[in-house]
Amino acid sequence: MGTSPRFVQIVEFETDRIEEMRALAEEGDQRVTGRADGPKRRLVLKDRDQPNRYLAVIEFDSPEEAVRNSGDPETGKFAERMAALCTRPPSFIDCDVQDTTDFR
């Protein structure tokens, strides 16, 4: 068990246009892949109990990298396009990673 300086943002969103959302995410992936201050990992979860509800867990190496990414005008454009595909405005939760355990 150990601590980590990593940072995670959780984006909760609802959409009935998930295929369009996936295409938008793939387009965004091309922009951030390999960037030193970009996200390191994204995990997208679908709620089994609430149709059309998703959670995107986006990991950064530090909170500062997340802030730089958020300040990028392209990130703002992406967020606007994402929100347009949502059935209600997305919500954001910022988290400091306290611990991780790999079981495999």
N, C-alpha and C positions, 0 to 999 in steps of 0.2 A: 504494500500500500504506500502511495506517495502522493505528493502534491504536484501540481502542474500550473504553469502560468497561462495555459491555454484559455480560450474564451469561446463561448458558444452563443449563438443567437438562434432562438426558436421562433419560427414564423408560423403562426396558425392561420390557415385560410380555408375558405369554402369556395368551391367552384363546381359548376356542372359542365365545364369545358376543360377537363383534365388533359386531353390530348393536345389542345392548344397550349396549355400551361407547360406540358412536357417539351413541346417544340420551342417555346420561349426559353425554357431552362437550358436546353441544348445550345441554343444560340448564345446565351449568356456564358455557358461553359467555355466556349471558344475564346471569349474575351478575357476570362480570368485564369484559364489554365496556364500554369507556369509563372504567373506573376508572383513576385517575392512577397507582396503585401496582400495578396488575394486570399480567398478562403482555401483551406486545406482539404476539406471534406464536406460533403453534403449527404444527409440521410433524409429521405422523404418517407413519411409514414401515412397510411390511410386508416382513419378511424373505422373500426368494424361496426360500431354501434350507431354512428351518425353518418349517413350517406353524404358524400361530397365534402366531408371535412378532412383536412390534411394538416400535417405538421412537417415542416422542413427544419431540420437541425443542421446548422451551418457552423463549422468549426474553423477557428482562426488560431494562429500561434500566439496571439496576444490581443488584448483589448485595443491597443494602439493601432494594430493592423486592421481591425474591424472598423475603427473610426476613419482611418484613411480610405478604406474601401467604401464606406458610406458616403464620404465626401466626394467621391469620384462622380462627375456628371453622368457618366454612362450607367452607374449604379442607380442614380435617380431616375433615369429614363426607363431602365429595366423595372424598377418598382412601380412606376406609373402604368406600364404595360401590364404588369402582373395584376395590379389592383383592378384594371379594366376587365380582366377575366374572372374576377371574384364576384360572388353573389352578395358579399358584405365585405367591408374593409378588413384587410388582414391585421392581425395583432402581432406585436413583437415582444419577446422576452429576452433580456440580456443576462447571461449567466457566466460566472467565473467557474471554471472546472476545478473542482476540489479533489477529485480522485478518479482514477480509471483502473479497471481490472480487466485484463484479457484472459479469457477462459480457454482459449485455443491457441 
